[in-house]
Amino acid sequence: MKRPHPRHPLAVSLFVLTLSLLLLGLLAVYNASVVEAYRDFGNKYHFVFQQLKWTGLGLIIFFITSLLPPQFYKKIALPFFLLCLLLMIAVLIPGIGNKVQGARRWIALPGFSLQPSELLKLSLIIYLSAWLETPRKLVNFLAVLALVLGLTMLQPDLGTAIVLATTGFLIYYVSGAPIIQLVGLASTGVLGIIFLILSSPYRRARLTTFLDPTQDPLGASYHINQVLIALGSGGLTGVGLGRSRQKYQYLPEATTDSIFAVIAEELGFIGSLILILLLLGLIILAFKIAAQSTNRFNQLLATGIAGWISIQFLLNLSAMVALVPLTGIPLPLISYGGSSLISTLVAVGVLTSIAKTLKT
């Protein structure tokens, strides 16, 4: 007789893949940050030490969340979601939220900057999974999503808004919504994105550089051009580990949004392919856990987490190869940053908790 197993093969595989990605991420952060770290802090290990600290904390929380039963997350769905909404409001208040390059997305805490929108991704997934266990009217779903997207765009953060909206649509569809509604939502979403891009000079500039990267090569197109130079320099096998040229202050956001470009430059197509396969393996496992779940809440929750990770992965990778405009979305488990890393590890811990309930 098949029964749940605490060491389900899917749970074990999930942990092995996660650990592999974390180790690769630490190596990538060190190689991408060494020049900037020595210039700003006089210590070439500064950023990797920070990332190592967040990785350790994230793994502790990962193990805790993996031990808790999935129904625990159903119980905390509403209070966790409301807390994240309060944090999203707090970050907009001068003196609480830090404004960096025109965006107010971080709350300064002792030794740590919290980005509430990263927590919001997970809380929205948990809340929608619990709420949509019972069929809901489209208008009610749109009201919840509009509140979340509105707070996100006040920061402003279009990339995160796209991730939230797409993940929300996916959960709503899996909950039993007609396909025609999903098509209508997707069409409305695309029109909304176009409007938001055209209404902002900064976003219009990004769209223009996406359509023609040769325009203004030292200005608006500089970032994507440096990314493409890094990718081209890597070739098949790369220039060698630690030998990136772009990290010498040429490539913007080398440790965060553009870290894949540094990996591709140093490790080439082969190294990039290994990273992509590891992330794809994680995503496939997540969707497999969702497909094998018989509990409706578990199924929606696993689907939402799988969708979130895959959407971020696709957006980041697509931006790096100039298939979409640069979005400012981090590469899951790889990019430098505590809020994103810890939130993703918590989500993987929740997935592991669900996997342990599956029958072997």
Buried (B, 14 or more C-beta within 10 A) or exposed (E): EEEEBEEBEBBEBBBEBBBBBBEBBBBBBBBBBBBBBEEEEEEBBBBBBBBBEBBEBBBEBBEEBBEEEBEEBBEBBBEBBEBBBEBBBEBBEEEBBBEEEEBBBBBEEEEBBBBBBBBBBBBBBBBBBBBBBEEBEEEEBBEBBEEBBEBBBEBBBBBBBBBBBBBBBBBBBBBEBEEEBBEEBBEEBEEBBEEBBEEBEEBEBBBBBBEEBEEBEEEBBBBBBBBBBBBEBBEEEBBEEEEBBBBEEBBBBBBBBBBBBBBBBBBBBEBBEBBEEBBEBBBBBBBBBBEBBEBBBBBBBBBBBBBBBBBBBBBBBBBBBBEBBBBBBBBBBBBBBBBBBBBBBBBBBBBBBBBBBBEE
